[in-house]
Amino acid sequence: MGSILYWIIVGLIAGLITGKVMGAPSSDLLMTIITGIAGAFVGGFLMTLLGFSYTGGLAYNIIVAVLGAVLLTWGYRKMKARG
């Protein structure tokens, strides 16, 4: 249970930061959390591909989640703009 709560908190923080970076309004708390958690998966996958290993705690997870969420948001906006 603690692990789920941990990822919800990481997702919320990462989603809020991503909203500020990308200029997106954070009107829906659930979508903010989902964006952050999805960003954590994408960011973790990309960091593994680049050869980085898990070396940090909460701050590392938030940074990786924000990077992943920013990439997801950017990609979503590009696909949406194409039609």
Backbone atoms as SQL, in Angstrom:
CREATE TABLE atoms (id INTEGER PRIMARY KEY, chain TEXT, resi INTEGER, resn TEXT, atom TEXT, x REAL, y REAL, z REAL);
INSERT INTO atoms VALUES
  (1, 'A', 1, 'MET', 'N', 0.823, -1.203, 0.000),
  (2, 'A', 1, 'MET', 'CA', 0.000, 0.000, 0.000),
  (3, 'A', 1, 'MET', 'C', 0.859, 1.255, 0.000),
  (4, 'A', 2, 'GLY', 'N', 1.962, 1.215, 0.738),
  (5, 'A', 2, 'GLY', 'CA', 2.848, 2.364, 0.791),
  (6, 'A', 2, 'GLY', 'C', 3.437, 2.685, -0.571),
  (7, 'A', 3, 'SER', 'N', 3.704, 1.637, -1.357),
  (8, 'A', 3, 'SER', 'CA', 4.270, 1.827, -2.685),
  (9, 'A', 3, 'SER', 'C', 3.285, 2.552, -3.608),
  (10, 'A', 4, 'ILE', 'N', 2.028, 2.185, -3.521),
  (11, 'A', 4, 'ILE', 'CA', 1.008, 2.837, -4.350),
  (12, 'A', 4, 'ILE', 'C', 0.883, 4.306, -3.964),
  (13, 'A', 5, 'LEU', 'N', 0.855, 4.575, -2.687),
  (14, 'A', 5, 'LEU', 'CA', 0.777, 5.955, -2.225),
  (15, 'A', 5, 'LEU', 'C', 2.005, 6.757, -2.679),
  (16, 'A', 6, 'TYR', 'N', 3.175, 6.131, -2.626),
  (17, 'A', 6, 'TYR', 'CA', 4.414, 6.770, -3.073),
  (18, 'A', 6, 'TYR', 'C', 4.301, 7.200, -4.533),
  (19, 'A', 7, 'TRP', 'N', 3.835, 6.297, -5.399),
  (20, 'A', 7, 'TRP', 'CA', 3.727, 6.627, -6.821),
  (21, 'A', 7, 'TRP', 'C', 2.624, 7.633, -7.102),
  (22, 'A', 8, 'ILE', 'N', 1.581, 7.641, -6.310),
  (23, 'A', 8, 'ILE', 'CA', 0.547, 8.669, -6.463),
  (24, 'A', 8, 'ILE', 'C', 1.129, 10.036, -6.135),
  (25, 'A', 9, 'ILE', 'N', 1.922, 10.107, -5.079),
  (26, 'A', 9, 'ILE', 'CA', 2.553, 11.379, -4.695),
  (27, 'A', 9, 'ILE', 'C', 3.550, 11.822, -5.752),
  (28, 'A', 10, 'VAL', 'N', 4.394, 10.889, -6.222),
  (29, 'A', 10, 'VAL', 'CA', 5.351, 11.222, -7.290),
  (30, 'A', 10, 'VAL', 'C', 4.599, 11.679, -8.533),
  (31, 'A', 11, 'GLY', 'N', 3.534, 10.971, -8.897),
  (32, 'A', 11, 'GLY', 'CA', 2.742, 11.341, -10.071),
  (33, 'A', 11, 'GLY', 'C', 2.114, 12.707, -9.939),
  (34, 'A', 12, 'LEU', 'N', 1.591, 12.999, -8.758),
  (35, 'A', 12, 'LEU', 'CA', 0.967, 14.305, -8.534),
  (36, 'A', 12, 'LEU', 'C', 1.991, 15.433, -8.665),
  (37, 'A', 13, 'ILE', 'N', 3.125, 15.280, -8.016),
  (38, 'A', 13, 'ILE', 'CA', 4.161, 16.322, -8.075),
  (39, 'A', 13, 'ILE', 'C', 4.686, 16.474, -9.499),
  (40, 'A', 14, 'ALA', 'N', 4.986, 15.349, -10.152),
  (41, 'A', 14, 'ALA', 'CA', 5.497, 15.409, -11.525),
  (42, 'A', 14, 'ALA', 'C', 4.458, 15.990, -12.475),
  (43, 'A', 15, 'GLY', 'N', 3.199, 15.626, -12.300),
  (44, 'A', 15, 'GLY', 'CA', 2.133, 16.163, -13.150),
  (45, 'A', 15, 'GLY', 'C', 1.954, 17.655, -12.976),
  (46, 'A', 16, 'LEU', 'N', 2.026, 18.119, -11.734),
  (47, 'A', 16, 'LEU', 'CA', 1.910, 19.563, -11.481),
  (48, 'A', 16, 'LEU', 'C', 3.075, 20.336, -12.097),
  (49, 'A', 17, 'ILE', 'N', 4.286, 19.807, -11.937),
  (50, 'A', 17, 'ILE', 'CA', 5.467, 20.472, -12.521),
  (51, 'A', 17, 'ILE', 'C', 5.369, 20.472, -14.040),
  (52, 'A', 18, 'THR', 'N', 4.960, 19.355, -14.609),
  (53, 'A', 18, 'THR', 'CA', 4.804, 19.271, -16.068),
  (54, 'A', 18, 'THR', 'C', 3.773, 20.273, -16.557),
  (55, 'A', 19, 'GLY', 'N', 2.682, 20.427, -15.840),
  (56, 'A', 19, 'GLY', 'CA', 1.669, 21.416, -16.208),
  (57, 'A', 19, 'GLY', 'C', 2.227, 22.822, -16.236),
  (58, 'A', 20, 'LYS', 'N', 3.087, 23.139, -15.275),
  (59, 'A', 20, 'LYS', 'CA', 3.709, 24.474, -15.241),
  (60, 'A', 20, 'LYS', 'C', 4.706, 24.632, -16.387),
  (61, 'A', 21, 'VAL', 'N', 5.516, 23.605, -16.635),
  (62, 'A', 21, 'VAL', 'CA', 6.537, 23.665, -17.693),
  (63, 'A', 21, 'VAL', 'C', 5.893, 23.767, -19.069),
  (64, 'A', 22, 'MET', 'N', 4.845, 22.982, -19.273),
  (65, 'A', 22, 'MET', 'CA', 4.207, 22.918, -20.589),
  (66, 'A', 22, 'MET', 'C', 3.064, 23.922, -20.745),
  (67, 'A', 23, 'GLY', 'N', 2.756, 24.658, -19.703),
  (68, 'A', 23, 'GLY', 'CA', 1.710, 25.664, -19.787),
  (69, 'A', 23, 'GLY', 'C', 0.321, 25.085, -19.887),
  (70, 'A', 24, 'ALA', 'N', 0.120, 23.925, -19.284),
  (71, 'A', 24, 'ALA', 'CA', -1.191, 23.285, -19.324),
  (72, 'A', 24, 'ALA', 'C', -1.918, 23.519, -18.007),
  (73, 'A', 25, 'PRO', 'N', -3.184, 23.827, -18.073),
  (74, 'A', 25, 'PRO', 'CA', -3.941, 23.995, -16.826),
  (75, 'A', 25, 'PRO', 'C', -4.140, 22.649, -16.137),
  (76, 'A', 26, 'SER', 'N', -4.033, 22.625, -14.833),
  (77, 'A', 26, 'SER', 'CA', -4.232, 21.382, -14.092),
  (78, 'A', 26, 'SER', 'C', -5.621, 21.387, -13.472),
  (79, 'A', 27, 'SER', 'N', -6.630, 21.213, -14.318),
  (80, 'A', 27, 'SER', 'CA', -8.010, 21.290, -13.844),
  (81, 'A', 27, 'SER', 'C', -8.491, 19.966, -13.258),
  (82, 'A', 28, 'ASP', 'N', -7.905, 18.874, -13.671),
  (83, 'A', 28, 'ASP', 'CA', -8.347, 17.563, -13.223),
  (84, 'A', 28, 'ASP', 'C', -7.220, 16.879, -12.460),
  (85, 'A', 29, 'LEU', 'N', -7.399, 16.697, -11.178),
  (86, 'A', 29, 'LEU', 'CA', -6.368, 16.124, -10.320),
  (87, 'A', 29, 'LEU', 'C', -6.001, 14.705, -10.747),
  (88, 'A', 30, 'LEU', 'N', -6.991, 13.894, -11.124),
  (89, 'A', 30, 'LEU', 'CA', -6.718, 12.521, -11.536),
  (90, 'A', 30, 'LEU', 'C', -5.846, 12.478, -12.791),
  (91, 'A', 31, 'MET', 'N', -6.153, 13.311, -13.773),
  (92, 'A', 31, 'MET', 'CA', -5.337, 13.335, -14.996),
  (93, 'A', 31, 'MET', 'C', -3.924, 13.846, -14.714),
  (94, 'A', 32, 'THR', 'N', -3.784, 14.757, -13.775),
  (95, 'A', 32, 'THR', 'CA', -2.469, 15.249, -13.384),
  (96, 'A', 32, 'THR', 'C', -1.642, 14.103, -12.807),
  (97, 'A', 33, 'ILE', 'N', -2.249, 13.305, -11.941),
  (98, 'A', 33, 'ILE', 'CA', -1.555, 12.163, -11.339),
  (99, 'A', 33, 'ILE', 'C', -1.214, 11.123, -12.405),
  (100, 'A', 34, 'ILE', 'N', -2.163, 10.823, -13.273),
  (101, 'A', 34, 'ILE', 'CA', -1.936, 9.829, -14.329),
  (102, 'A', 34, 'ILE', 'C', -0.821, 10.279, -15.264),
  (103, 'A', 35, 'THR', 'N', -0.809, 11.556, -15.621),
  (104, 'A', 35, 'THR', 'CA', 0.257, 12.089, -16.469),
  (105, 'A', 35, 'THR', 'C', 1.610, 11.913, -15.804),
  (106, 'A', 36, 'GLY', 'N', 1.689, 12.223, -14.531),
  (107, 'A', 36, 'GLY', 'CA', 2.947, 12.078, -13.798),
  (108, 'A', 36, 'GLY', 'C', 3.403, 10.637, -13.688),
  (109, 'A', 37, 'ILE', 'N', 2.482, 9.720, -13.401),
  (110, 'A', 37, 'ILE', 'CA', 2.840, 8.304, -13.292),
  (111, 'A', 37, 'ILE', 'C', 3.252, 7.748, -14.649),
  (112, 'A', 38, 'ALA', 'N', 2.513, 8.087, -15.697),
  (113, 'A', 38, 'ALA', 'CA', 2.892, 7.653, -17.045),
  (114, 'A', 38, 'ALA', 'C', 4.262, 8.221, -17.413),
  (115, 'A', 39, 'GLY', 'N', 4.498, 9.450, -17.034),
  (116, 'A', 39, 'GLY', 'CA', 5.807, 10.060, -17.264),
  (117, 'A', 39, 'GLY', 'C', 6.912, 9.327, -16.539),
  (118, 'A', 40, 'ALA', 'N', 6.623, 8.822, -15.344),
  (119, 'A', 40, 'ALA', 'CA', 7.618, 8.050, -14.591),
  (120, 'A', 40, 'ALA', 'C', 7.985, 6.770, -15.340),
  (121, 'A', 41, 'PHE', 'N', 6.992, 6.106, -15.921),
  (122, 'A', 41, 'PHE', 'CA', 7.278, 4.893, -16.690),
  (123, 'A', 41, 'PHE', 'C', 8.099, 5.213, -17.939),
  (124, 'A', 42, 'VAL', 'N', 7.681, 6.226, -18.676),
  (125, 'A', 42, 'VAL', 'CA', 8.401, 6.610, -19.894),
  (126, 'A', 42, 'VAL', 'C', 9.811, 7.086, -19.553),
  (127, 'A', 43, 'GLY', 'N', 9.914, 7.955, -18.556),
  (128, 'A', 43, 'GLY', 'CA', 11.219, 8.463, -18.155),
  (129, 'A', 43, 'GLY', 'C', 12.133, 7.364, -17.655),
  (130, 'A', 44, 'GLY', 'N', 11.598, 6.440, -16.863),
  (131, 'A', 44, 'GLY', 'CA', 12.390, 5.320, -16.374),
  (132, 'A', 44, 'GLY', 'C', 12.884, 4.432, -17.502),
  (133, 'A', 45, 'PHE', 'N', 12.010, 4.178, -18.471),
  (134, 'A', 45, 'PHE', 'CA', 12.391, 3.371, -19.629),
  (135, 'A', 45, 'PHE', 'C', 13.503, 4.049, -20.424),
  (136, 'A', 46, 'LEU', 'N', 13.340, 5.347, -20.678),
  (137, 'A', 46, 'LEU', 'CA', 14.346, 6.072, -21.443),
  (138, 'A', 46, 'LEU', 'C', 15.674, 6.164, -20.691),
  (139, 'A', 47, 'MET', 'N', 15.624, 6.378, -19.394),
  (140, 'A', 47, 'MET', 'CA', 16.856, 6.450, -18.607),
  (141, 'A', 47, 'MET', 'C', 17.588, 5.107, -18.636),
  (142, 'A', 48, 'THR', 'N', 16.835, 4.018, -18.611),
  (143, 'A', 48, 'THR', 'CA', 17.447, 2.690, -18.701),
  (144, 'A', 48, 'THR', 'C', 18.097, 2.496, -20.065),
  (145, 'A', 49, 'LEU', 'N', 17.413, 2.929, -21.120),
  (146, 'A', 49, 'LEU', 'CA', 17.985, 2.819, -22.463),
  (147, 'A', 49, 'LEU', 'C', 19.280, 3.630, -22.601),
  (148, 'A', 50, 'LEU', 'N', 19.327, 4.769, -21.916),
  (149, 'A', 50, 'LEU', 'CA', 20.505, 5.621, -21.977),
  (150, 'A', 50, 'LEU', 'C', 21.621, 5.153, -21.040),
  (151, 'A', 51, 'GLY', 'N', 21.377, 4.105, -20.281),
  (152, 'A', 51, 'GLY', 'CA', 22.403, 3.531, -19.428),
  (153, 'A', 51, 'GLY', 'C', 22.456, 4.080, -18.022),
  (154, 'A', 52, 'PHE', 'N', 21.483, 4.878, -17.645),
  (155, 'A', 52, 'PHE', 'CA', 21.449, 5.391, -16.280),
  (156, 'A', 52, 'PHE', 'C', 20.806, 4.348, -15.377),
  (157, 'A', 53, 'SER', 'N', 21.280, 4.271, -14.171),
  (158, 'A', 53, 'SER', 'CA', 20.684, 3.349, -13.214),
  (159, 'A', 53, 'SER', 'C', 20.080, 4.139, -12.065),
  (160, 'A', 54, 'TYR', 'N', 19.190, 3.500, -11.372),
  (161, 'A', 54, 'TYR', 'CA', 18.526, 4.137, -10.243),
  (162, 'A', 54, 'TYR', 'C', 19.555, 4.391, -9.149),
  (163, 'A', 55, 'THR', 'N', 19.776, 5.673, -8.844),
  (164, 'A', 55, 'THR', 'CA', 20.754, 6.019, -7.808),
  (165, 'A', 55, 'THR', 'C', 20.201, 6.991, -6.782),
  (166, 'A', 56, 'GLY', 'N', 18.981, 7.383, -6.937),
  (167, 'A', 56, 'GLY', 'CA', 18.454, 8.392, -6.028),
  (168, 'A', 56, 'GLY', 'C', 17.152, 7.964, -5.405),
  (169, 'A', 57, 'GLY', 'N', 16.573, 8.848, -4.679),
  (170, 'A', 57, 'GLY', 'CA', 15.314, 8.585, -4.008),
  (171, 'A', 57, 'GLY', 'C', 14.176, 9.345, -4.645),
  (172, 'A', 58, 'LEU', 'N', 13.450, 10.026, -3.816),
  (173, 'A', 58, 'LEU', 'CA', 12.258, 10.744, -4.253),
  (174, 'A', 58, 'LEU', 'C', 12.584, 11.809, -5.298),
  (175, 'A', 59, 'ALA', 'N', 13.622, 12.585, -5.084),
  (176, 'A', 59, 'ALA', 'CA', 13.973, 13.650, -6.030),
  (177, 'A', 59, 'ALA', 'C', 14.304, 13.081, -7.406),
  (178, 'A', 60, 'TYR', 'N', 15.065, 12.003, -7.447),
  (179, 'A', 60, 'TYR', 'CA', 15.403, 11.359, -8.723),
  (180, 'A', 60, 'TYR', 'C', 14.144, 10.893, -9.435),
  (181, 'A', 61, 'ASN', 'N', 13.252, 10.240, -8.706),
  (182, 'A', 61, 'ASN', 'CA', 12.010, 9.746, -9.313),
  (183, 'A', 61, 'ASN', 'C', 11.149, 10.882, -9.856),
  (184, 'A', 62, 'ILE', 'N', 11.096, 11.980, -9.147),
  (185, 'A', 62, 'ILE', 'CA', 10.297, 13.118, -9.612),
  (186, 'A', 62, 'ILE', 'C', 10.913, 13.717, -10.871),
  (187, 'A', 63, 'ILE', 'N', 12.232, 13.879, -10.890),
  (188, 'A', 63, 'ILE', 'CA', 12.906, 14.442, -12.068),
  (189, 'A', 63, 'ILE', 'C', 12.680, 13.550, -13.286),
  (190, 'A', 64, 'VAL', 'N', 12.863, 12.256, -13.122),
  (191, 'A', 64, 'VAL', 'CA', 12.657, 11.311, -14.230),
  (192, 'A', 64, 'VAL', 'C', 11.198, 11.339, -14.678),
  (193, 'A', 65, 'ALA', 'N', 10.265, 11.389, -13.741),
  (194, 'A', 65, 'ALA', 'CA', 8.843, 11.433, -14.083),
  (195, 'A', 65, 'ALA', 'C', 8.486, 12.716, -14.826),
  (196, 'A', 66, 'VAL', 'N', 9.057, 13.829, -14.402),
  (197, 'A', 66, 'VAL', 'CA', 8.796, 15.107, -15.085),
  (198, 'A', 66, 'VAL', 'C', 9.333, 15.049, -16.516),
  (199, 'A', 67, 'LEU', 'N', 10.552, 14.554, -16.686),
  (200, 'A', 67, 'LEU', 'CA', 11.119, 14.449, -18.039),
  (201, 'A', 67, 'LEU', 'C', 10.236, 13.572, -18.927),
  (202, 'A', 68, 'GLY', 'N', 9.804, 12.448, -18.404),
  (203, 'A', 68, 'GLY', 'CA', 8.929, 11.567, -19.181),
  (204, 'A', 68, 'GLY', 'C', 7.582, 12.195, -19.472),
  (205, 'A', 69, 'ALA', 'N', 7.009, 12.872, -18.497),
  (206, 'A', 69, 'ALA', 'CA', 5.697, 13.500, -18.693),
  (207, 'A', 69, 'ALA', 'C', 5.778, 14.659, -19.681),
  (208, 'A', 70, 'VAL', 'N', 6.863, 15.409, -19.641),
  (209, 'A', 70, 'VAL', 'CA', 7.053, 16.495, -20.619),
  (210, 'A', 70, 'VAL', 'C', 7.134, 15.905, -22.022),
  (211, 'A', 71, 'LEU', 'N', 7.890, 14.821, -22.194),
  (212, 'A', 71, 'LEU', 'CA', 7.977, 14.178, -23.509),
  (213, 'A', 71, 'LEU', 'C', 6.618, 13.642, -23.961),
  (214, 'A', 72, 'LEU', 'N', 5.879, 13.028, -23.045),
  (215, 'A', 72, 'LEU', 'CA', 4.542, 12.539, -23.390),
  (216, 'A', 72, 'LEU', 'C', 3.608, 13.673, -23.805),
  (217, 'A', 73, 'THR', 'N', 3.624, 14.751, -23.047),
  (218, 'A', 73, 'THR', 'CA', 2.763, 15.901, -23.348),
  (219, 'A', 73, 'THR', 'C', 3.143, 16.519, -24.686),
  (220, 'A', 74, 'TRP', 'N', 4.434, 16.674, -24.919),
  (221, 'A', 74, 'TRP', 'CA', 4.919, 17.231, -26.184),
  (222, 'A', 74, 'TRP', 'C', 4.484, 16.350, -27.355),
  (223, 'A', 75, 'GLY', 'N', 4.681, 15.028, -27.217),
  (224, 'A', 75, 'GLY', 'CA', 4.287, 14.100, -28.280),
  (225, 'A', 75, 'GLY', 'C', 2.789, 14.114, -28.525),
  (226, 'A', 76, 'TYR', 'N', 2.020, 14.172, -27.462),
  (227, 'A', 76, 'TYR', 'CA', 0.560, 14.229, -27.589),
  (228, 'A', 76, 'TYR', 'C', 0.136, 15.481, -28.348),
  (229, 'A', 77, 'ARG', 'N', 0.738, 16.605, -28.001),
  (230, 'A', 77, 'ARG', 'CA', 0.382, 17.862, -28.679),
  (231, 'A', 77, 'ARG', 'C', 0.772, 17.826, -30.149),
  (232, 'A', 78, 'LYS', 'N', 1.912, 17.226, -30.475),
  (233, 'A', 78, 'LYS', 'CA', 2.334, 17.115, -31.880),
  (234, 'A', 78, 'LYS', 'C', 1.363, 16.244, -32.672),
  (235, 'A', 79, 'MET', 'N', 0.964, 15.126, -32.071),
  (236, 'A', 79, 'MET', 'CA', 0.023, 14.236, -32.773),
  (237, 'A', 79, 'MET', 'C', -1.337, 14.898, -32.923),
  (238, 'A', 80, 'LYS', 'N', -1.770, 15.615, -31.917),
  (239, 'A', 80, 'LYS', 'CA', -3.063, 16.291, -31.957),
  (240, 'A', 80, 'LYS', 'C', -3.065, 17.400, -33.010),
  (241, 'A', 81, 'ALA', 'N', -1.933, 18.084, -33.178),
  (242, 'A', 81, 'ALA', 'CA', -1.833, 19.170, -34.152),
  (243, 'A', 81, 'ALA', 'C', -1.901, 18.642, -35.583),
  (244, 'A', 82, 'ARG', 'N', -1.467, 17.405, -35.798),
  (245, 'A', 82, 'ARG', 'CA', -1.502, 16.827, -37.135),
  (246, 'A', 82, 'ARG', 'C', -2.908, 16.483, -37.577),
  (247, 'A', 83, 'GLY', 'N', -3.777, 16.309, -36.631),
  (248, 'A', 83, 'GLY', 'CA', -5.157, 16.047, -36.995),
  (249, 'A', 83, 'GLY', 'C', -5.588, 14.769, -36.509);
